[in-house]
């Protein structure tokens, strides 16, 4: 079933005669459009895609199954939407709760005859359940990312800077015709104790933990993987911390099954680390949804309100961060199925000593 059909069917559940989709990630998921500005006006019988003149040719090439409205100067977006609302006969329309207050205030002022109704989670629940072809895109992005790390592994040696490794990762993706889906994290030594460390000019040294968190875009879908290495030689403490994180990854992944809660999955990893005296060093949630966005809808954390469902794709990324010593994070991308969790990432998880 197409994304458009699924969302059209959902209008009845939401009790809405029409919906304005304005979040660009949701618009791209719904239409296949890859530009940066677009809107969808949806009713049970009409689906209208709206964009500006910059994307005239691109929209006609990419967007199928929608009525197309392209506005150009002197027409404005509000003027275009007013024309579409009048043509479709809209008096009441839902808007996504992601819309800013200033935007919705502008829309209400520009369209005084239309009732705008805030609609929570109109699209996100649908995006969370991936179609097989969407999972296949994430798998392809994982394979490309893993090839990238294999290529850059040669740089993990004393004397090379974090920045040089990060640049090599970015350049690899560029050479493959894509881009990194976020700024790669390359965190060495004491910097590895910072979960979201900024890439620096620190030189890799023997005895460092080096955490690399990276991913790429492929046809609108992202990978997000993390591996941690040791430069030169691993001490008993390195092995102890690393293996605890690895065990927490493996056990919590097995808990990623339909019907379990995001909080419960997070607790599996957290309880294991606490049992080894490392729980207070695990300072973030276990994972998040992955797909059209690097942080797609859904979370695995103590604050999560989500229930795991068939078709979800989550990252599972436990970590331990010890100030003055270093940190370990290992992250896989996992597809939820009725037969059990399917790990989409293949790069080795066992501790690797390099350099």
N, C-alpha and C positions, 0 to 999 in steps of 0.2 A: 504494500500500500504506500502511495507517495506521501511525502510530507504535507503537501497541499490537502490531499484527501483526509489525512489524519487530523489536521487542524480544523478543516471545515466541519468534520464530524464533531469535534470538540466544542464548537460554538453552541450546540444544543445543550451540552452538559453545563456550560458556563452560563446559559440563559441569556445569551447576547444576540441581538440581531445583526451586529457587525463588529469588526475588530480592526484597529489600526496597529499594524506591526511596524515599529520604528527602530528597534534595536538592530544595528546593522548585522550582527552575528546571526540573529534570528532570521532576518531577511535573507541573508546568504544561504542559510540552511534550507529555507522554504523555497527559494527560487533558483538556486544555482548561480546567482549573480556574484561576481568577484570584485565589483567596484566598492567604493567607500561611502556611497550615499544612495539610499534607496528606501522605499516605503511600500507596504502592501495594505490595501483596503480590501477586507474580506467579508463576504456575506455568505449565507448558505448557497447562493446561486451565482455570485459574481466574485472574481478574483482579479484585482487591478494592481499592477505594478507601476510605481511612480518613481521617476528619477529625473535628473536634469540633463541638459544638452551635452554635457561633457561625455556622457555615457551612451549616447544615442546608438551608435553602431555596436558597441559592446553589449548593451542590454538586448538588442535584437538578436545577437549571436548566442547569448547565454541563457536568456529567460524564455522558457517555453510553457505553454498552458495558461498564460496570464494575458489579460488585456493590458496593453502597453500605453502609458501616458508619459510623454517626455515634455517637460516644460523648459522654455528658453526665454531669455530677456525679451521684453520687459516683464514677462510673467514671473511671479514669485511662487515659492512653495505653497504659502498659505492660499494664494489665489488659485493655484492648481488643485489643491485639496478641496477648496470650496466647490470648484467645478465638478470634481469627482463625486463628492458627497451629494451634490444636487442631482447628478446623473443617476447615481445608484439609489437615490431616495432615502438617504440616511437621516434619521432624527436622533438616534442614540447609538453611540459607538464606544466600545471598550478600548482602553489604552493600557499598555504594559506598565507595571509598577516600576520599571527601570527608568521611566521618563522623569527628567528633572522637573522640579516645581516651576522653574522659569519657562520651560517648554510647554508644559500643560497650561500654565496661565496664559501664554501667548496664543495657544490654540483656542482656548475658550474665548479669549477676546476677539480673535479673528473670525470665529465661527459661532456667533451668539445664538444661532438657532439650533445648535447641536448640543445634546447632552453627552458629556464625556464621563465615562464611568471607569474608575480604576479597577483593573483586573489583575489579580495576583497569579503569577505562574501560568499564564495562558499557553506559552510555548515550551517552557523549560521541561515540564514533565515528559513531553513528547521527545525533545532532544536527548533526554537521558537514556531512552531506549533506542539503541543503535540498530539500524538495519544491517544485514550481513555485509552489504557492499561498503557501509561506513566502517565497520570493523576491519574489513580488508584494506581500506585506505590507511587506517592507523597502523596495521601490521606493516604495510609498505614503508610508512614513515619510520617505524622502528628498525626495519632492516637497513634503511639508508643511514639512520643515526648510528647504528652499530658498526657499519662499514666506516663511518666517519671516525669513530673512536679508535677503531683498529688502525686507521691511517695515522692518527695523531699520537698513538701510544709511544712512538719512537722518541717523542719529545719529553717524556716523563723520566727525566734524569737530572742529576745535580748540575747546576749552572744555567738551566733554562728557567725563564720567568713564567709566572702564571699568565701574564698578558700574551706571551708568545704562544702558549698552548691555546688560549681562547681565540686568538686571531686565526690560528691554523684551523680550528673547528669551523669558524665562520667562513673562511675561504673555501674549505672543502665543500660546504653546502652551496656556496655561490658557484663553484665549478660544476656542480651537479644540476644547476639550473633552479635551485630553490634557495631558501634562506633559513637561518636558525629561527625557531618559533619563540625564542626569548634569548636574552643575553646569556651566553653560557657562563656558568659558575665554575671557576677553577680556583680552589681554595687549598692552600698548602700549609703544613705545620700548624702554628697557632691560629692561622686564619680559618682552618678547617673546623674550628670550634664555633664558627659563626654560620648558622644555617643558610643565610642569604648573604654570604660574604661578597664584597665587591672585588672584581679582578684587580690585582695590584701588580707592581713590578717586583714583588718579592721573588727571590731566586729559590728554586727547589733545592732542598738539602737532604742528605742521607738521614734516614730516620723519620722523615715527614710522612704523615698521612696526607694524601692528596685526594680531595673530593671533586669530582667532575659531574655537574648537572647540566644536561644538554638535550636538545631535541630539534626537530625541523618540521616545516610545513610540507604537506604533500596533497595537492588538490583540495586544499581547504581544511585538512585534518592534521592534527599535531601528534607528535610523540613527545614523551617527557621521561627521561631515564637518568638515574644517578648511579655511579659506581665510585668506590673509594679504593685507593691503592696505597701501598707503602713503598717509599723510595729506599733502595739499597738493602735494608735488612729489617725484618719484623721482630720486635721484642715480644716477650710473653704478654705484656700489657696490651700491645697492639692486637695480638691474637685474641686475647680475652674479650676486649671491647668489640672487635670486629665480629667475632663469632656470636656474641650475644645479640648484636643487631641483625645478623643473618638469620639466626633462629627466630627472632621476633618477626622478621619478614616472612619466613616460610610458614610459621604457624598462623599468623593473621591472614595471610593469603588464603589458606584453607577455610577460614571462617567467612570468606566473601561469597556467600550463597544467598539465593533468593529467600526473602523473609527475615533475614538477620538485619539488625539495625546498624547504622553507621557508628553509633556509640559502642555497640557491643564488639564490632570488629576492631575498633581502635583499642578497646580494653584488652583484647588478647595480646597485642604487642606491648601495651603499657604494663600489664601485669607480669609478663615474662621478664621485661627489663627491670621492673621493681624487685622481682624475686632474685635478681642477680646484683642488686645494689646499685642499679644504674637508672632507675625510673625517673629520678629528679633531673637527669640530664637529657631526657626526652621532652623537648620544649615546644612542640608543635603538633598539629593533628596528623593522623596517620596517612591521609590521602585525600584526593579530590577527583571529581569527574574529569574525563578527558575526551576530547573530540573536536568539535568546531572551534573551541577555545582551549587554550592550555589548561585553564581552570574552568572546565565545563560545569554545569549544574551537578550538584551532589557533593557530599563530603563524608569523610570518615574521621570523626573526632568526638571528644567528649561533649561537644555542643551540638552535634549533628541531630537533625530531626528527620533524616532520610531513612527509608527502608530500602535495602538492597533488592533490586529486581532483575529478572532475566533481561539480558540485552544491555545492561549498564557496562560501562568501561571506567575503571577507577585506577588511579595510581595508588600503589602501596609503598610507602617510603618512611619507615622508621629511622630514627637517628639518635645518636648519643653525642653530646657536645661538651667536652671537658675543658674548661678554660685553663690555659697554660700547657695543656698536653696535646689536644687536637680532637677532631671529631670524625664520626663515621656516619654516612647515610648511604643506604642501598635502596634503589627505587625500581620497581617493575610496573608495567602497564598490564592490567588484568581485565579480561572479559568475563562477565558473569553469565553462566549458563545453567540449565537445569541439571546437567551432568556433572557440574562442579566448575570451579574457577579455571579459566584457561589463561596461562601466562603468555602474553604476546611478545614479551622481550626475551631474547635468547642469550644476550651477552653473559659470560660467566659471572656467577655471584661469589664464588669462593675467593678468599683473600689472594690477591696477586701482588707479588713483590717485583718491582720493575726498576730499571735504571742501574 
